[in-house]
């Protein structure tokens, strides 16, 4: 049996933008090694290099082996463990960012579909290795370089998904419609917009677009818009702006209503969140 190992490297300069690597590592686990159940406040992806194991999420077990990956989303209760006879070895990357969910949606990876397989396994493993090496070096520009490798990693996943996807013309059109809507919301979130306005702008029927959007993303368009606004607000609250200015910057004309929505979404008011950040500047939420 392979020797048990565990190595991890952390980003000394984590960014607060659209996508940033927090840490990366690799391990050869022992037989029946178990992690969790646990809930994380960042994204985490594992790539299985060898062996077998089980990933459990939302009450479902995924049996994984070499070449497969599993993605963990913030707020999801998960656990994962090695096979008793062929314990897995894997590489992992933890990351965060305002557009992390959007990128994963483009890869058709979600809480409902958190597992994918790689065709170019050597290329995939090499990119995970490069991310870990970049963090180990801890040089100026580490965050940008690691983030660049993470985007290349996502591009590999995208190519694998495209190669495996065999969709009929109708489903392809639906995906295109939803992706257009996501791009539109991502670019227009600071405007006082409505679903009717979005549907009209994109040339789709409101009811049809809303139904397909929720089927594809698990959220209604307005819920997705609110998520974009709230994630952007978290970033802006780390800047020297008033609560009113932050609210206005993410599409809320009423600062009090914005504060209520923020607290409902994150469990704390904008002021409390800003206060916590000042005393914990390396918070990875």
Secondary structure, 3 states (H helix, E strand, C coil): CCCCEEEEEECCCCCCCCCEEEEEEEEECCCCCEEEEEECCCEEEEEEEECEEEEEECCEEEEEECCEEEEECCCCEEEEEECCCCECEEEEEEEECCCHHHHHHHCCCCCCCCEEECCCHHHHHHHHHHHHHHHHHCCCCHHHHHHHHHHHHHHHHHHHHHHHCCCCHHHHHHHHHHHHHHHHHHHHCCCCCCHHHHHHHHCCCHHHHHHHHHHHHCCCHHHHHHHHHHHHHHHHCCCCCCHHHHHHHCCCCCHHHHHHHHHHHHCCCHHHHHHHHHHCCCCCC
